[in-house]
Amino acid sequence: MPRTRVLLLVCLIAIVHAAAYIVYQQPDWDTQWTDQAGYKRLGEVLANTGQFTRYPDAPVFVPEVIRTPGYPAFVAAVYKVAGVGNHLAVASAQALVFAGLCVLVFFLTLRVAGERAATVAAIMAALFAPFPYYGALVVTELWTTLVATAAMLLCVRAAQDGRLRDFSLAGALFGATTLVRP
């Protein structure tokens, strides 16, 4: 099967899988996952004020010290486009992130094990339930995995091709990963 068709099939599997978890978890978005409240609040405040705090109305700036800013910045960007508090928009954006992750898995595996292994790895990633499960929630797991996988792909490419630019980009993405989840 041509590479383009493989990638389209992988993305379709990932999107359908993500959609199933969005439907499944939607009734529990506001009741079962209290960790989401922190990320939603940080995304909301960041979208509305540009400040990384849960307490924008405090008389003195109170910075967020528990969570890192990478994922709340992603949530804030989605909120800016689709409306603050729009959980469905965040879950839908993360469905696209999930599809992108599967594409990155394909290209990472292609570099180290060839076309057939890359196809199998990408399909397995698209079928791996924890990815869309957490993608339907406002939590860091999927976004962190995407950034770390992109960093790994650049690291492998740098090691194989020897380009300083790829080493630098890999380092920047590894650093960015720590801004998403320490």
C-alpha positions in Angstrom: 0.0 0.0 0.0 1.4 3.5 -0.8 2.7 5.5 2.1 0.1 8.2 1.7 -2.8 5.7 1.9 -1.2 4.1 5.0 -0.9 7.5 6.7 -4.5 8.4 5.8 -5.7 5.0 7.1 -3.8 5.5 10.3 -5.2 9.0 10.8 -8.7 7.8 10.1 -8.3 5.0 12.7 -7.0 7.5 15.2 -9.8 10.0 14.6 -12.5 7.4 14.8 -10.9 6.0 18.0 -10.7 9.4 19.5 -14.3 10.2 18.6 -15.4 7.1 20.3 -13.7 8.1 23.6 -15.0 11.7 23.3 -18.6 10.3 23.1 -17.9 7.8 25.9 -16.3 10.2 28.3 -18.4 13.3 27.6 -20.9 12.7 30.5 -18.0 12.5 33.0 -16.1 15.6 31.9 -17.2 17.7 34.8 -17.7 15.0 37.5 -14.9 12.4 37.4 -11.7 14.1 36.6 -10.8 16.8 39.1 -7.3 17.2 37.7 -8.9 18.7 34.6 -10.2 21.6 36.7 -6.7 22.9 37.2 -5.8 22.8 33.5 -9.1 24.2 32.5 -8.7 27.1 34.9 -5.1 27.8 33.8 -6.2 27.7 30.2 -9.1 30.0 30.8 -7.1 32.6 32.7 -4.2 32.4 30.2 -6.7 32.9 27.3 -8.5 35.8 29.0 -5.6 37.6 30.7 -2.3 36.3 29.4 -1.2 35.5 32.9 -0.1 32.1 34.1 -2.1 32.0 37.4 -5.2 30.4 38.8 -6.0 33.6 40.7 -6.2 36.5 38.2 -8.2 38.7 40.6 -5.8 38.5 43.5 -4.4 41.9 44.5 -0.8 40.5 44.1 0.2 38.3 41.3 0.1 34.6 42.4 2.0 32.5 39.9 1.2 28.9 39.3 3.8 26.7 40.9 2.3 23.2 40.6 1.8 22.9 36.9 4.1 23.8 34.0 2.8 26.3 31.3 3.2 24.2 28.1 -0.1 22.3 28.2 -2.2 25.2 29.6 -0.9 27.3 26.7 -2.2 24.7 24.3 -5.6 24.7 26.1 -5.6 28.6 26.0 -4.9 28.6 22.3 -7.9 26.2 21.7 -10.1 28.4 24.0 -9.0 31.5 22.1 -10.2 29.9 18.8 -13.3 28.0 20.0 -14.4 29.8 23.2 -13.3 29.6 26.8 -14.4 26.4 28.6 -15.2 24.5 25.4 -14.1 21.0 26.4 -15.4 19.5 23.2 -13.0 21.8 21.2 -10.0 20.7 23.4 -10.9 17.0 23.0 -11.4 17.5 19.2 -8.0 19.3 19.0 -6.4 16.5 20.9 -8.0 14.0 18.4 -5.9 15.8 15.8 -2.9 15.7 18.1 -3.5 11.9 18.4 -3.5 11.5 14.6 -0.3 13.6 14.4 1.3 11.4 17.1 0.5 8.3 15.0 2.1 10.0 12.0 5.2 10.8 14.1 5.3 7.1 15.2 5.3 6.1 11.6 8.2 8.3 10.6 10.2 7.5 13.7 9.8 3.7 13.1 10.5 4.2 9.4 13.9 5.6 10.3 14.9 2.7 12.5 13.0 -0.3 11.2 11.7 0.2 7.7 8.3 0.7 6.0 6.5 -2.5 7.1 7.4 -2.0 10.8 6.5 1.7 10.5 3.0 0.7 9.2 2.5 -1.8 12.0 3.7 0.6 14.7 1.5 3.5 13.4 -1.6 1.3 13.3 -0.8 -0.1 16.8 -0.4 3.5 18.1 -3.8 4.4 16.5 -5.4 1.4 18.3 -3.7 2.0 21.7 -6.6 3.0 23.9 -4.8 5.1 26.5 -4.0 7.7 23.9 -7.6 8.6 22.9 -8.8 7.9 26.5 -6.6 10.7 27.9 -7.1 12.8 24.7 -10.8 13.1 25.5 -9.8 14.7 28.8 -8.1 18.1 29.5 -4.9 16.5 30.9 -1.3 16.6 29.7 -0.6 13.0 28.7 -1.3 13.1 25.0 0.3 16.5 24.4 3.4 15.5 26.3 3.6 12.3 24.3 3.4 14.2 21.0 6.1 16.6 22.0 8.4 13.9 23.3 7.9 11.7 20.2 8.7 14.7 17.9 11.8 15.2 19.9 12.8 11.5 19.6 12.2 11.6 15.8 14.5 14.7 15.5 17.1 13.0 17.7 17.1 9.9 15.6 17.3 11.9 12.4 20.1 14.0 13.9 22.1 10.9 14.8 21.5 9.3 11.4 22.1 12.5 9.3 24.6 14.3 11.5 23.0 17.7 11.0 23.6 20.2 13.8 20.2 21.8 13.1 18.4 18.6 14.0 20.4 18.2 17.2 19.4 21.7 18.2 15.8 21.2 17.3 15.7 17.9 19.2 17.2 19.6 22.3 14.6 22.5 22.0 11.8 20.0 21.8 13.1 17.9 24.8 13.2 21.2 26.7 9.7 22.0 25.5 8.6 18.6 26.8 9.6 19.6 30.3 7.5 22.7 30.0 4.5 20.4 29.3 5.1 17.9 32.1 8.2 17.9 34.3 
